[in-house]
Amino acid sequence: MKDEEPELKQNAEQQGTEQENTELGADNIMSDEEAQSQERETSEEDRVAELEKQLAEANDKHLRLIAEYDNYRKRTLKEKMELTKLAGEKIFMGILPVVDDFERALQHFNSADNVEALKVGVELIYSKFISYLSSNGVKAIDTDKVTFDADLHEAVTKVQAPTEDMKGKVVDCVEKGYMLDEKVIRFPKVVVGE
């Protein structure tokens, strides 16, 4: 029996150790689950923080892009106004010599004895001005006995055509029309034969 006693003692100790190990294992399992749960919570918190950071960066980029576009729009608007101003200045600089010529002609009207010379002078000024206009792309619209075209002409009135071949054609031009390159800037006012 003495032999059995140490054996029983040993069995009891083993069972006690196994029970402790089982309890420790259960504690370890609980600890593992808790650790995993905490890890998931931490992971989710990290993910939320990362997403919030990305959202803040995207909002910042968006605001910067809007500001950049607004600055671009203002800059191009300013450049367009300056370009228009400079284009107008160029046109007026080209007209000023013609105005000077007219002023000189007007000064000679009262003191001139030769009317023919005045007439030639005014014709020269006129041709200079027309030349300036054509060099800038402005040209007169032809209205001499051409077929009436509503896209190019403005009919003021209709009259009976003097001849049969003048029906539907321009009989008279009341006011000249002009084109800038290929765009009509002033329609000629014409009388149409019917």
QUIUR-V648895 format. One line per field, one symbol per residue. phi: phi as a letter, one per 40 degrees, with the letter a starting at -180 (. if undefined). psi: psi as a letter, one per 30 degrees, with the letter a starting at -180 (. if undefined). burial: I if it has 9 or more other ideal C-beta (glycine too) atoms within 8 Angstrom, else O. Layout:
phi->???
psi->???
burial->???
This chain:
phi->.ccccccccccccccccccccccccccccccccccccccccccccccccccccccccccccccccccccccccccccccccccccccccccccccdcccdccccccccccbccbcccccccccccccccccccccbgcbcccbcfcccbccbbbccabbcccbccccgbccabcacbbbbfbbcbacccbbbcb
psi->eeeeeeeeeeeeeeeeeeeeeeeeeeeeeeeeeeeeeeeeeeeeeeeeeeeeeeeeeeeeeeeeeeeeeeeeeeeeeeeeeeeeeeeeeeeeeffeeeeeeeeeeeefeefkfjeeeeeeeeeeeeeeeeeeeefggklkkkgjhlkkjfffljkelklkkelefgkglkeljeklllkjcgkkfkkkjlkkk.
burial->OOOOOOOOOOOOOOOOOOOOOOOOOOOOOOOOOOOOOOOOOOOOOOOOOOOOOOOOOOOOOOOOOOOOOOOOOOOOOOOOOOOOOOOOOOIOOIIOOIOOIIOOIOOIOOOIOOOOOIOOIIOIIOOIIOOIIIOOOIOOIOIOOIOIOOOIIOIOOOIOIOOOOIOOIIIOIOOIIIIOOOOIOOIIIIIIIO
